Every structure is written in C-alpha cells, then in structure tokens.
Amino acid sequence: MLFPSREFLFYFLPLLLIGYYLLPFRGRRLLLTVAGYFFYGWWNPKYVALLLISTIMDYHFGRIIHRSEKPATRKMFLVLSVIANLGYLGFFKYFMLLNHTVAGAFSLAGLGYPRTLLDIKIVLPIGISFYTFQSMSYIIDIYRRKIAPAEDIAQYACFLALFPQLIAGPIVRYHDVMDQLPRPDLSVARFYLGLQFFILGLAKKVLLADNISPLANRFFDAPSLASFSSLDALVATVAYSLQIYFDFSGYSDMAIGLGHMLGFQYPQNFNTPYKSHSIGEFWRRWHMTLSHWLRDYLYISLGGSRGSRRATYRNLMLTMLLGGLWHGANWTFVIWGGWHGLWLVIERALGKRHPILRLPRPLQIVWTYILVCLGWIAFRSASFDRMAEVLRKLFSFERGDNLLLTGHRLSLVMFGVGLVVAFGLRNTWEISREPRVLKTLGLAALFAVCLLFLFGSVTHPFLYFQF
C-alpha cells in the first residue's frame, strides 16, 4: 500500500487513527501490529510469513542470548540469527544476480548452463532489506549487552511491524523506540508535528519527485542515446539526483510524520545532503540511519579505524562496496558503492591536505555534488554498457536537439524548484514546529494541491521499494 494513495489516505489511515486513539494502551499495541501486517500484506499476503518468521525467530534468539552466561552459547545463537536473516535476504535479493553471473562465467568458458536455471524468477519481497536490518540490529545489540530484549513477543512484533517505516525506512533500531513502546506520547502538539512532516513529505514525492522523474526516465530508459545531446545527459543526471532525493526523503518525512501521529519519534534520515562539503559529510547527511547501521554493525565489526591506515582504508572500501550491494542485485550498485568508498579513502588519506579544502565553501559543495551525481549514473544505469554510454554522452560535448528541454514544461519547472529546495531551503527538521494560523492554512493548501496532482495522474511507487 502506498502512502500517496486513496486506499491509504482515505481509508487505512483515518480508520487506524480513530481506533488507535479510542482504544486503551494494550489494544493500541495489538492494533498497530495487526495494521502493520495488513499494510505489508496488501502488496502480497504470502510474504507476511517472512516477517512473522523473522519476528518469532529473533525474539526467542534474543532472549536466549540475553539469559545465557556462556560466551559460546551466546555467539552460537547470534551467528544462527545472522545466517538466517542474511540467508533469506540473500536468496530473495541476490539469487538472480548470482545465477546470471555464474551463467556468464560458464559462457565465457565455453560451457553450457542449464536453461531451466536461467528461467527461474524470484520476486523480491518488498521492504525485506529494511526490516531484516532492524531485526539484525536488535539481536546484535542484545549480544553486545547494549539493550535488554523486549518484554514479550507482542512488544517485539509491534516494533518490527510498525507500518510507517516497515517498507522503506528509516531503519529504526529497537533502542530508538523501546522506551516509547510502553507509553507513546499522544498529544495535540505531536500530532500537529506529524501532519507537518507528512504533508511536506507528500509534497516532495508527489509535486517534485514524480514530476521531475520524466526527465531522468526518458533519457536513462531510452533504447538508444544517439538522439540525445550532452546537455540532455547533464539534465537527466541532475534530474535523477533530485528525483531520488525527494522521493526517498519524502517517504522518510511521511514515515516520521506518521510516527509522530502515533506517538513515536523516529530518527532523522536526511539532512539536506546536497549541501555537503565532502563525500564524508554527504554520508553523514544522506540516508543517515543506513549510514549509522553500516558504521556500527559492519565498519566497526571489520575493525574500523583501530588498525593501520591500510586496514582503515580497506574497511571503508569494504563497507561501501557491501553498502552498494545492499541497494540491489546489480553490479552497477557495487560500482556506485566503490565510487563513494574510493572518495572516502582519498579524503581520509589526504585529511587537511585535501586540495578541495582550499576552495571557497560554495565550490566545495559544487565539487561534492558533481562526485555524487557521477555516482548516481552508475546507480541509475541498468547495466555496465548503459553506464558507459551515459558517461560517453555526458563528456563528449555533443550538440543535438536537446530533447529533454522540449515537451517537458512542468518537469522543467519542478526541476528548477527542486534545485532551489535542495540547495537553498532548510530541511523538514529545521522548520518551525510551533502551530501558526498561516502555516496551518499553507499546509492545508499544499495538501490540497498534492491531492490534485496525485489523483490526476498515475501514482509512482517509491524508488526505494525495490531495495
């Protein structure tokens, strides 16, 4: 079920909120759990079983790890949990990639590969990467003695099935909400704040991301790029950088807003990342909950920066390569992760001697944004060949008909608005939280405009649903 849909806005959410505020506490927790499973199963009911299995398994493993005083027993159940979680995540997400990679290796070696294996199609359960990471962080934090397990399985099931962040984040850890689960903060001020986040996130998605997307899609999805100019390649690349930012940060804002409406405070996930002065800073501002997860559970586990410089660079690169692979079953995502890992290593190696630091701060932002956009080309391209074709087109300085500058008036207007919002305005977390009459009227008008756009065109799924 999509947040920007009739089913969610006019049926699911109002009915849930009415029931939630009328029921006593224990009834609320059960309602949230049932609503989460219903919300998740709306897409494909059979995959609800995966969420249920993960819940039951990690709840019991967590209690065993917490109660046991034997290091070997604690480590054994930690390993079992990690293998199980990564096992079904890997099967659903990477079987197709591995299958076709092996088939390609067989072909290069002149060997035949069974056609029946190539014909296997695995459907990726929506949101599996997000709730798997949440479940893994729960187990690892118990193992590290950072948290105690949930009081009962009902509380843990409620945590893992909370529908706002269930499908595309933010990646919420148990310690983020464990003190809020017993008694959510239900107040008029928090509910108003939730509405503010939700409406601004909806506007990012419906008005900006969905209207900018044709500029990127027409170029990157074209059968051939021969008719496009280098300016088209530039516009499409920048357009995609705006599309993915407003699409994903819009979802995060809506999820955080829904959390506030239900009495929960979720962690920030975006902090105007395109204002960053370096790639390191970009990753402190972009998809912050994933960055923190990778740092705490992967980078530090690999050794972090505790070893030699060479080991630190290796750990940075491995973290980013695996972070890229987490995003999808395509080697172009690994290239994207490696690109960011390379610049993180360069920045760490040069430190204050980095030549970019000598530039005025606005030029540092421009340089960082260029690097990020070059990375987005790999991220958006469906194959190595298309990635190379886009890069050739971008740097060939070819003149042409500039196809993206004609016939896309609304998209170009929103493209310009998007640039102003991304680089010139404050982010959602920096906007005043105090209720004001004019602000309330403005939010109501913005919501009405979103509805006009939403129900006057095709609804686009969130980009991160595929991850």
C-alpha positions in Angstrom: 0.0 0.0 0.0 1.4 3.4 -1.0 1.2 6.4 1.4 0.1 8.6 -1.5 -3.0 6.5 -2.5 -6.7 6.7 -2.0 -6.7 3.4 0.0 -4.1 4.8 2.5 -5.2 8.4 2.8 -9.0 8.0 2.9 -9.5 4.5 4.4 -6.5 2.9 6.1 -5.0 5.9 7.9 -8.2 7.6 9.2 -9.7 4.3 10.4 -6.4 3.3 12.1 -6.1 6.7 13.9 -9.7 6.7 15.1 -9.3 3.2 16.5 -5.8 4.0 17.9 -6.9 7.0 19.9 -10.1 5.4 21.2 -8.6 2.1 22.3 -6.7 1.6 25.7 -3.0 1.1 25.5 -2.8 -2.7 25.1 -5.4 -2.5 22.4 -3.4 0.1 20.6 -0.3 -2.1 20.5 -2.3 -5.0 19.1 -4.0 -2.7 16.6 -0.6 -1.4 15.4 0.7 -4.9 15.0 -2.3 -6.1 13.0 -2.3 -2.9 11.0 1.4 -3.4 10.2 0.8 -7.0 8.9 -2.2 -5.8 6.9 -0.2 -2.9 5.4 2.6 -5.2 4.5 0.4 -8.0 3.2 -1.5 -5.5 0.9 1.2 -6.0 -1.7 1.5 -9.8 -1.5 -0.1 -11.6 1.5 2.1 -14.7 1.2 5.3 -12.7 2.2 3.7 -11.8 5.6 5.1 -15.3 6.6 8.7 -14.0 6.2 8.0 -11.1 8.6 6.3 -13.4 11.1 9.2 -16.0 10.9 11.8 -13.2 11.5 9.8 -11.9 14.4 9.4 -15.3 16.2 13.0 -16.4 15.5 14.8 -13.2 16.6 12.5 -12.7 19.7 13.4 -16.2 21.0 17.1 -15.9 20.0 17.3 -12.6 21.7 16.0 -13.9 25.0 18.4 -16.9 24.8 21.4 -14.7 24.2 20.4 -12.3 27.0 19.9 -15.0 29.6 22.9 -17.1 28.8 26.2 -16.5 30.6 28.2 -18.8 28.3 30.0 -16.9 25.6 29.9 -19.9 23.2 26.1 -20.2 23.5 25.6 -16.5 23.1 27.8 -16.4 20.0 26.2 -19.5 18.5 22.7 -18.0 18.6 24.0 -14.7 17.3 25.6 -16.5 14.4 22.4 -18.5 13.8 20.3 -15.4 13.7 22.7 -13.5 11.3 23.0 -16.5 9.0 19.2 -17.0 8.9 18.5 -13.3 8.3 21.2 -12.9 5.7 20.3 -16.3 4.2 16.7 -15.5 3.2 17.7 -11.9 2.4 20.4 -13.2 0.1 18.2 -15.8 -1.5 15.4 -13.4 -2.4 17.6 -10.5 -3.3 20.7 -11.9 -4.9 19.8 -15.3 -6.3 19.0 -13.8 -9.7 22.3 -11.8 -9.8 24.4 -14.8 -8.8 22.6 -17.1 -11.2 23.2 -14.8 -14.2 26.8 -14.1 -13.1 27.5 -17.8 -13.0 25.8 -18.3 -16.3 28.0 -15.5 -17.8 31.1 -17.2 -16.4 30.1 -20.5 -18.0 29.5 -18.8 -21.3 33.0 -17.2 -21.2 34.5 -20.6 -20.5 32.6 -22.1 -23.4 30.4 -24.2 -21.2 26.7 -24.7 -21.3 24.4 -23.6 -18.5 21.1 -25.2 -17.7 18.2 -23.2 -19.3 15.9 -24.2 -16.5 18.1 -22.3 -14.0 18.1 -19.2 -16.2 14.3 -19.3 -16.4 13.9 -19.1 -12.6 12.3 -15.9 -11.4 12.4 -14.8 -7.8 10.2 -12.0 -6.7 11.8 -9.7 -4.1 9.6 -9.2 -1.0 9.0 -5.6 -0.5 10.9 -3.9 2.3 12.9 -7.1 3.2 16.2 -5.2 3.4 14.9 -2.7 5.9 13.1 -5.0 8.4 15.9 -7.5 8.2 18.5 -4.9 9.2 16.2 -3.8 12.0 15.9 -7.3 13.3 19.7 -7.9 13.0 20.5 -4.7 14.9 18.1 -5.9 17.7 20.0 -9.2 18.1 23.5 -7.7 17.8 22.7 -5.0 20.4 21.4 -7.7 22.8 24.6 -9.7 22.2 26.7 -6.6 22.9 24.7 -6.0 26.2 23.5 -2.6 24.9 19.8 -3.4 25.3 17.6 -5.9 27.1 15.2 -7.9 25.0 11.5 -6.9 24.5 9.2 -7.7 27.5 7.2 -10.1 25.4 6.7 -11.2 21.9 3.8 -8.9 21.4 6.0 -5.9 22.1 8.7 -7.1 19.7 6.2 -7.9 17.0 4.8 -4.4 17.3 8.2 -2.9 16.9 9.1 -4.9 13.8 5.7 -4.4 12.2 5.3 -0.7 12.8 4.0 0.2 9.3 5.4 3.8 8.9 9.0 2.6 8.4 8.3 -1.1 7.6 8.8 -0.9 3.8 11.4 1.7 3.1 12.9 3.0 6.4 14.1 4.9 8.2 16.0 1.9 9.7 14.7 2.1 13.2 16.6 0.3 15.9 14.9 -1.2 19.0 16.6 1.3 21.3 15.2 4.1 19.3 11.6 3.3 20.4 11.9 0.8 23.3 11.1 3.5 25.8 8.3 4.8 23.7 6.6 1.4 23.0 5.1 1.1 26.6 3.7 4.6 26.5 3.6 6.5 23.2 3.5 10.3 23.6 0.0 11.1 22.3 -0.5 14.9 22.3 -2.0 17.6 20.1 1.4 19.2 19.6 3.0 15.9 18.4 0.1 15.1 16.2 0.3 18.5 14.5 4.1 18.0 14.1 3.3 14.6 12.4 0.9 16.3 10.0 3.5 18.8 9.1 6.1 16.2 8.4 3.6 14.1 6.4 2.3 16.9 4.2 5.8 18.2 3.4 7.0 14.6 2.6 3.9 14.1 0.4 4.7 17.3 -1.5 8.3 16.2 -2.0 7.1 12.9 -3.5 4.0 14.0 -5.5 5.0 17.5 -6.6 8.7 17.3 -7.0 10.0 13.7 -7.4 7.1 12.4 -9.6 7.2 15.5 -11.9 11.0 15.6 -12.2 11.2 11.8 -13.0 10.2 12.1 -16.7 13.4 14.0 -17.4 15.5 11.1 -16.0 13.4 8.2 -17.2 13.2 9.4 -20.8 16.9 9.5 -21.0 18.1 6.6 -18.9 15.4 4.2 -20.2 15.7 5.1 -23.9 16.6 2.2 -26.2 19.4 4.3 -27.6 21.0 7.6 -26.5 22.1 8.5 -30.0 19.5 11.3 -30.4 20.3 12.9 -27.1 22.8 15.7 -26.6 25.4 16.1 -23.8 23.1 18.7 -22.3 20.4 16.1 -22.2 22.7 13.8 -20.3 23.6 16.5 -17.8 19.9 17.4 -17.3 18.9 13.8 -16.9 21.7 13.1 -14.4 20.8 16.1 -12.2 17.1 15.3 -12.6 17.7 11.8 -11.2 19.7 13.2 -8.3 16.7 15.4 -7.4 14.2 12.6 -8.1 15.8 10.1 -5.8 16.4 12.7 -3.1 12.9 14.0 -3.0 11.4 10.5 -3.5 13.3 8.9 -0.6 13.5 11.9 1.8 9.8 12.4 1.1 9.0 8.9 2.1 11.2 9.3 5.2 9.4 12.5 6.2 6.0 10.8 5.7 7.1 7.8 7.8 8.4 10.1 10.5 5.2 12.2 10.4 3.1 9.0 10.8 5.3 8.0 13.7 4.6 11.3 15.4 0.8 10.9 14.9 1.1 7.5 16.7 3.2 9.0 19.5 6.7 7.8 18.3 9.7 9.8 17.5 11.9 8.3 14.7 15.5 9.2 13.9 16.3 11.7 11.2 17.1 10.2 7.8 18.1 13.1 5.6 19.8 16.4 6.4 20.0 18.4 3.1 22.8 16.1 1.8 23.5 18.1 -1.3 24.8 21.0 0.8 27.7 18.7 1.9 31.3 19.9 1.5 32.8 16.4 1.1 31.7 12.8 0.5 32.3 12.0 4.1 29.9 14.8 5.1 27.4 13.6 2.4 27.2 10.2 4.1 26.6 11.9 7.4 23.6 13.6 5.8 22.2 11.0 3.3 20.2 8.0 4.4 21.6 8.6 7.9 20.0 5.5 9.5 21.7 3.3 6.9 25.0 5.1 7.3 24.9 4.7 11.1 23.9 1.0 10.7 26.8 0.3 8.3 29.2 2.1 10.6 28.0 0.4 13.9 27.5 -3.1 12.6 29.8 -3.5 9.6 32.6 -0.9 9.6 33.4 -1.2 13.4 33.0 -5.1 13.2 35.6 -5.1 10.4 38.0 -3.2 12.7 37.0 0.4 11.9 39.9 2.7 12.2 41.6 0.9 15.1 44.3 -0.7 12.9 46.8 0.5 10.4 45.9 3.1 7.7 45.8 0.4 5.1 43.3 -1.6 7.2 41.2 1.5 7.7 41.1 2.2 4.0 40.2 -1.5 3.4 37.4 -1.3 5.9 36.0 1.8 4.4 36.0 0.4 0.9 34.5 -3.0 2.0 31.8 -1.2 3.9 30.8 0.9 0.9 31.0 -2.0 -1.5 28.7 -4.0 0.6 26.5 -1.0 1.2 26.2 -0.6 -2.6 25.3 -4.3 -2.9 22.6 -3.9 -0.2 20.8 -1.5 -2.5 20.2 -4.0 -5.2 21.1 -7.2 -7.2 23.1 -5.4 -9.9 26.9 -5.0 -10.2 26.3 -1.3 -11.0 25.3 -0.8 -7.4 28.7 -2.2 -6.4 30.4 0.3 -8.7 28.3 3.1 -7.0 29.4 1.9 -3.6 33.0 1.6 -4.7 33.0 5.1 -6.2 31.9 6.5 -2.8 34.3 4.3 -1.0 37.2 5.5 -3.2 36.5 9.1 -2.3 36.1 8.4 1.3 39.5 6.7 1.3 41.0 9.7 -0.6 39.5 12.2 1.8 40.8 10.1 4.8 44.2 9.8 3.3 44.7 13.5 2.4 43.0 14.9 5.5 43.5 18.6 5.8 45.9 18.5 2.8 42.9 17.7 0.5 43.1 20.4 -2.3 39.3 20.9 -2.2 39.5 22.3 1.3 41.4 25.2 -0.1 38.5 26.2 -2.3 35.7 28.6 -1.1 32.9 26.6 0.6 30.4 27.1 -2.2 32.9 25.5 -4.6 33.4 22.6 -2.2 29.6 22.0 -2.3 29.7 22.0 -6.1 32.6 19.6 -6.3 31.0 17.2 -3.9 27.7 17.4 -5.8 29.5 16.6 -9.1 31.0 13.5 -7.5 27.7 12.4 -6.1 26.0 12.9 -9.5 28.6 10.8 -11.3 27.9 8.1 -8.7 24.2 8.4 -9.5 24.9 7.5 -13.1 26.1 4.0 -12.0 23.2 3.7 -9.5 20.5 4.5 -12.1 22.0 2.6 -15.1 20.6 -0.9 -15.7 23.9 -2.3 -16.9 27.6 -1.5 -17.4 27.0 -0.8 -21.1 24.3 1.8 -20.3 26.5 3.4 -17.6 29.4 3.7 -20.1 27.1 5.0 -22.8 25.8 7.7 -20.4 29.3 8.8 -19.4 30.4 8.9 -23.0 27.4 11.1 -23.9 28.0 13.4 -20.9 31.6 14.0 -21.6 31.5 14.1 -25.4 30.0 17.6 -25.5 27.8 16.6 -28.4 25.2 19.1 -29.7 21.8 17.9 -30.6 18.1 18.7 -30.4 18.2 18.9 -26.5 15.2 16.6 -26.4 14.7 17.0 -22.6 14.3 20.7 -23.0 11.2 20.4 -25.2 7.8 19.0 -24.3 8.5 18.8 -20.5 7.4 22.2 -19.3 6.0 21.0 -15.9 9.0 18.8 -15.3 11.4 21.6 -16.1 9.6 24.0 -13.8 9.7 21.4 -11.0 13.4 20.7 -11.9 14.1 24.4 -11.1 12.0 24.4 -7.9 13.8 21.2 -6.9 17.2 22.8 -7.2 16.1 25.8 -5.1 14.6 23.5 -2.4 17.7 21.1 -2.3 20.3 23.8 -2.2 18.6 26.9 -0.9 15.9 26.0 1.7 16.0 24.5 5.1 15.1 20.8 5.6 12.0 19.5 7.2 13.6 19.1 10.6 14.7 22.8 10.6 11.2 24.2 10.0 9.4 25.7 13.0 7.3 23.1 14.8 5.0 25.7 16.5 1.4 25.8 15.2 0.7 29.0 13.4 -2.5 30.0 11.6 -0.8 31.0 8.4 1.4 27.9 8.4 -1.6 25.7 9.1 -3.5 27.3 6.2 -0.4 26.9 4.0 -0.1 23.2 4.9 -3.8 22.6 4.1 -3.4 24.3 0.7 -0.3 22.3 0.0 -2.1 19.1 0.9 -5.0 20.0 -1.5 -2.5 20.7 -4.3 -0.9 17.3 -3.7 -4.2 15.6 -3.9 -4.9 17.4 -7.2 -1.6 16.1 -8.7 -1.9 12.7 -7.0 -5.3 11.8 -8.3 -4.9 13.5 -11.7 -2.0 11.3 -12.8 -0.5 7.8 -12.4 0.8 7.1 -8.9 4.5 6.2 -8.9 5.9 3.7 -6.4 8.7 4.9 -4.2 12.1 4.2 -5.7 13.4 2.5 -2.6 10.6 -0.1 -2.6 12.8 -2.0 -5.0 15.6 -2.2 -2.4 
